[in-house]
Amino acid sequence: MCDADTTYISLVKYESGLGRPGIVAPRISSSVEISTTGSGGTVVKWAYENNIPSSKQEGVLGDEGAATVLGQVDALCALPVKSTPGGPDVFGANTVVVVRKGKDTVWWYNPGAGCAVDPDAEAALLSVPDDHRATFVDAVSRIHKASEDCI
C-alpha cells in the first residue's frame, strides 16, 4: 500500500541505440526503486540480463541520502518537460524516471524506448536547452549515487 507521505522514485536504465523507427523491445540494464519519507528510506536495485532480472540488491537509505534524493526530485519537478510519449530521448540519458507521492504520479520522463520514432526526423522538433539536459543528467546521477552508497 502506498503511503501518501512517501515519495517513490523509479529509475530504469536501458541501453542506447533504441531510437529507430518501428517496434523494438528495449534492452533494460538496471532499475532502482527508492521510497522515502524524508527521514531515511529503502532502496531496491535490480540488474538485468536479456531483460530478465538477474540480481537484486537492497539497502537502507539514511537521512542524508534521503535529503539528496528528495533534492534531486525537486530539481526534476522544476523541469518543464515531463515526458515525450513515443518521442526521442531528448535528455540523452537512456533513463526512464517516475516520481510518485503516495499513489499520485507527480513527474515522469519516459522516452519512446521500444516504440521510437526516427531520431533524425524529430531532432529539430523536440529539443531541450542544455541547462535542462544538464539538470536531468545531474539529478539522475545523484539519485543513482545515493542509492549505490547504501547498498
C-alpha positions as a Markdown table, in Angstrom:
| # | Residue | x | y | z |
|---|---|---|---|---|
| 1 | Met | 0.0 | 0.0 | 0.0 |
| 2 | Cys | 1.3 | 3.5 | -0.9 |
| 3 | Asp | 1.6 | 5.9 | 2.0 |
| 4 | Ala | 0.6 | 9.5 | 0.9 |
| 5 | Asp | 3.6 | 10.9 | 2.8 |
| 6 | Thr | 6.0 | 8.7 | 1.0 |
| 7 | Thr | 7.9 | 9.6 | -2.2 |
| 8 | Tyr | 8.6 | 6.8 | -4.6 |
| 9 | Ile | 11.3 | 7.2 | -7.3 |
| 10 | Ser | 11.8 | 4.7 | -10.1 |
| 11 | Leu | 14.8 | 4.8 | -12.5 |
| 12 | Val | 15.0 | 2.3 | -15.3 |
| 13 | Lys | 18.3 | 2.4 | -17.3 |
| 14 | Tyr | 18.2 | 1.0 | -20.8 |
| 15 | Glu | 20.9 | 0.5 | -23.4 |
| 16 | Ser | 21.3 | 3.2 | -26.1 |
| 17 | Gly | 20.5 | 2.7 | -29.7 |
| 18 | Leu | 16.8 | 2.2 | -29.4 |
| 19 | Gly | 15.9 | 5.4 | -31.3 |
| 20 | Arg | 14.9 | 3.6 | -34.6 |
| 21 | Pro | 11.6 | 3.5 | -36.3 |
| 22 | Gly | 9.4 | 0.6 | -35.5 |
| 23 | Ile | 8.8 | -1.6 | -32.6 |
| 24 | Val | 12.0 | -2.8 | -30.9 |
| 25 | Ala | 11.9 | -4.2 | -27.3 |
| 26 | Pro | 14.1 | -2.0 | -25.1 |
| 27 | Arg | 17.1 | -3.7 | -23.5 |
| 28 | Ile | 17.0 | -2.9 | -19.8 |
| 29 | Ser | 20.3 | -2.9 | -18.0 |
| 30 | Ser | 19.2 | -1.9 | -14.4 |
| 31 | Ser | 16.4 | -0.4 | -12.3 |
| 32 | Val | 16.4 | 1.3 | -9.0 |
| 33 | Glu | 13.3 | 1.8 | -6.7 |
| 34 | Ile | 13.6 | 4.2 | -3.8 |
| 35 | Ser | 11.0 | 5.0 | -1.2 |
| 36 | Thr | 11.5 | 7.8 | 1.4 |
| 37 | Thr | 9.5 | 10.0 | 3.7 |
| 38 | Gly | 12.5 | 12.4 | 4.0 |
| 39 | Ser | 14.0 | 10.6 | 7.0 |
| 40 | Gly | 15.6 | 7.6 | 5.6 |
| 41 | Gly | 14.1 | 5.1 | 3.2 |
| 42 | Thr | 14.6 | 1.9 | 1.3 |
| 43 | Val | 16.4 | 1.1 | -2.0 |
| 44 | Val | 15.9 | -1.9 | -4.3 |
| 45 | Lys | 18.3 | -2.2 | -7.2 |
| 46 | Trp | 17.9 | -4.8 | -10.0 |
| 47 | Ala | 20.4 | -5.8 | -12.7 |
| 48 | Tyr | 19.0 | -7.4 | -15.9 |
| 49 | Glu | 20.2 | -10.0 | -18.4 |
| 50 | Asn | 18.3 | -10.3 | -21.6 |
| 51 | Asn | 15.5 | -8.1 | -20.0 |
| 52 | Ile | 15.1 | -10.6 | -17.1 |
| 53 | Pro | 16.0 | -9.5 | -13.6 |
| 54 | Ser | 19.3 | -11.4 | -12.7 |
| 55 | Ser | 20.3 | -10.0 | -9.4 |
| 56 | Lys | 18.7 | -7.9 | -6.6 |
| 57 | Gln | 20.3 | -5.7 | -4.0 |
| 58 | Glu | 18.5 | -4.0 | -1.1 |
| 59 | Gly | 19.7 | -1.2 | 1.2 |
| 60 | Val | 18.6 | 1.3 | 3.7 |
| 61 | Leu | 18.8 | 5.0 | 2.8 |
| 62 | Gly | 20.0 | 7.2 | 5.6 |
| 63 | Asp | 18.7 | 10.7 | 6.3 |
| 64 | Glu | 21.5 | 12.3 | 4.2 |
| 65 | Gly | 20.8 | 10.1 | 1.3 |
| 66 | Ala | 17.0 | 10.8 | 1.5 |
| 67 | Ala | 17.7 | 14.5 | 1.6 |
| 68 | Thr | 19.9 | 14.1 | -1.5 |
| 69 | Val | 17.2 | 12.1 | -3.4 |
| 70 | Leu | 14.4 | 14.5 | -2.5 |
| 71 | Gly | 16.5 | 17.5 | -3.5 |
| 72 | Gln | 17.1 | 15.9 | -6.9 |
| 73 | Val | 13.3 | 15.1 | -7.2 |
| 74 | Asp | 12.7 | 18.8 | -6.7 |
| 75 | Ala | 15.2 | 19.6 | -9.4 |
| 76 | Leu | 13.4 | 17.2 | -11.8 |
| 77 | Cys | 10.0 | 18.5 | -10.9 |
| 78 | Ala | 11.2 | 22.0 | -11.8 |
| 79 | Leu | 11.9 | 20.9 | -15.4 |
| 80 | Pro | 9.2 | 21.9 | -17.9 |
| 81 | Val | 9.3 | 18.6 | -19.7 |
| 82 | Lys | 7.6 | 15.7 | -18.1 |
| 83 | Ser | 7.5 | 13.2 | -20.9 |
| 84 | Thr | 7.7 | 12.9 | -24.7 |
| 85 | Pro | 5.4 | 9.9 | -25.3 |
| 86 | Gly | 6.7 | 7.9 | -28.2 |
| 87 | Gly | 9.3 | 10.5 | -28.9 |
| 88 | Pro | 13.1 | 10.5 | -28.8 |
| 89 | Asp | 15.2 | 10.7 | -25.6 |
| 90 | Val | 15.6 | 14.5 | -25.5 |
| 91 | Phe | 17.8 | 14.3 | -22.4 |
| 92 | Gly | 20.1 | 11.6 | -23.9 |
| 93 | Ala | 20.4 | 9.7 | -20.6 |
| 94 | Asn | 18.8 | 6.4 | -21.6 |
| 95 | Thr | 16.8 | 6.5 | -18.4 |
| 96 | Val | 13.1 | 6.3 | -17.6 |
| 97 | Val | 12.1 | 8.3 | -14.4 |
| 98 | Val | 8.8 | 8.1 | -12.5 |
| 99 | Val | 8.2 | 10.1 | -9.3 |
| 100 | Arg | 5.1 | 9.4 | -7.2 |
| 101 | Lys | 3.8 | 10.9 | -4.0 |
| 102 | Gly | 1.7 | 8.2 | -2.5 |
| 103 | Lys | -0.3 | 6.9 | -5.4 |
| 104 | Asp | -0.1 | 10.0 | -7.5 |
| 105 | Thr | 2.4 | 10.4 | -10.2 |
| 106 | Val | 4.0 | 13.9 | -9.9 |
| 107 | Trp | 6.7 | 13.7 | -12.5 |
| 108 | Trp | 7.7 | 11.3 | -15.2 |
| 109 | Tyr | 10.0 | 11.0 | -18.2 |
| 110 | Asn | 9.5 | 8.1 | -20.5 |
| 111 | Pro | 11.1 | 8.4 | -23.9 |
| 112 | Gly | 9.9 | 6.1 | -26.7 |
| 113 | Ala | 12.3 | 3.2 | -26.0 |
| 114 | Gly | 10.9 | 0.4 | -28.0 |
| 115 | Cys | 8.3 | 2.3 | -30.0 |
| 116 | Ala | 10.7 | 5.0 | -31.1 |
| 117 | Val | 10.4 | 7.5 | -33.9 |
| 118 | Asp | 13.2 | 8.3 | -36.3 |
| 119 | Pro | 15.5 | 10.4 | -34.2 |
| 120 | Asp | 16.7 | 12.4 | -37.3 |
| 121 | Ala | 13.2 | 13.3 | -38.3 |
| 122 | Glu | 12.2 | 14.6 | -34.9 |
| 123 | Ala | 15.5 | 16.0 | -33.6 |
| 124 | Ala | 14.7 | 19.5 | -34.7 |
| 125 | Leu | 11.1 | 19.3 | -33.3 |
| 126 | Leu | 11.9 | 18.1 | -29.8 |
| 127 | Ser | 14.9 | 19.6 | -28.1 |
| 128 | Val | 15.6 | 20.9 | -24.6 |
| 129 | Pro | 18.0 | 23.7 | -23.6 |
| 130 | Asp | 21.5 | 22.5 | -22.5 |
| 131 | Asp | 20.8 | 23.6 | -18.9 |
| 132 | His | 17.7 | 21.4 | -18.7 |
| 133 | Arg | 19.6 | 18.5 | -20.1 |
| 134 | Ala | 22.4 | 19.0 | -17.6 |
| 135 | Thr | 19.9 | 19.3 | -14.7 |
| 136 | Phe | 18.3 | 16.0 | -15.7 |
| 137 | Val | 21.6 | 14.1 | -16.1 |
| 138 | Asp | 22.9 | 15.5 | -12.8 |
| 139 | Ala | 19.7 | 14.7 | -10.9 |
| 140 | Val | 19.7 | 11.1 | -12.2 |
| 141 | Ser | 23.4 | 10.7 | -11.5 |
| 142 | Arg | 23.0 | 11.9 | -7.9 |
| 143 | Ile | 20.0 | 9.7 | -7.2 |
| 144 | His | 21.9 | 6.7 | -8.5 |
| 145 | Lys | 24.9 | 7.6 | -6.3 |
| 146 | Ala | 22.7 | 8.0 | -3.2 |
| 147 | Ser | 21.2 | 4.6 | -3.9 |
| 148 | Glu | 24.6 | 2.9 | -4.5 |
| 149 | Asp | 26.1 | 4.4 | -1.3 |
| 150 | Cys | 23.6 | 2.5 | 0.8 |
| 151 | Ile | 23.9 | -0.9 | -0.9 |
